[in-house]
Amino acid sequence: MLILALLANVCLVVGVAIVVNSFILTVTFKLFNWHLSKDELKLGFYLALKYHGVIFGITGLSHFVAGLALIFGLTFSPLLGTLLGFLAIFGYGASVILSIKLMMDWFELNLGELIIVWLIEAFVSYIIYSGLSAILEGV
């Protein structure tokens, strides 16, 4: 029962994070290009939801496999734990490569624009998540 409650909590947090990160990416594109219309921003938000859903899904699956690797490696078989650990590392690498590929294809960015967007997105994320943390902590 505790595992199901934990899983529901993780799904809720990830769902909120996908929406918040999609909003942050949309704000980043608005900062990057002031001339975007409302329709273009709606399309960008929709693509950002799809993008973050895919990336969070692969990363979440990699986290799950890494947890299994730890459990199996310590309790049942170190070999199985090692193999699952390598699979988790492969999943993390695949999510990074896929992230770059999707950003360049779906949002039609070249590598220079991608780096600038990531830097702006990181700055905006820091501000928004700091504000959310302050609100949740009651500051």
Stockholm file with secondary structure:
# STOCKHOLM 1.0

chainA/1-139         MLILALLANVCLVVGVAIVVNSFILTVTFKLFNWHLSKDELKLGFYLALKYHGVIFGITGLSHFVAGLALIFGLTFSPLLGTLLGFLAIFGYGASVILSIKLMMDWFELNLGELIIVWLIEAFVSYIIYSGLSAILEGV
#=GR chainA/1-139 SS CHHHHHHHHHHHHHHHHHHHHHHHHHHHHHHHCTTCCHHHHHHHHHHHHHHHHHHHHHHHHHHHHHHHHHHHHHHTCHHHHHHHHHHHHHHHHHHHHHHHHHHHHHTTCCHHHHHHHHHHHHHHHHHHHHHHHHHHHTC
#=GC SS_cons         CHHHHHHHHHHHHHHHHHHHHHHHHHHHHHHHCTTCCHHHHHHHHHHHHHHHHHHHHHHHHHHHHHHHHHHHHHHTCHHHHHHHHHHHHHHHHHHHHHHHHHHHHHTTCCHHHHHHHHHHHHHHHHHHHHHHHHHHHTC
//
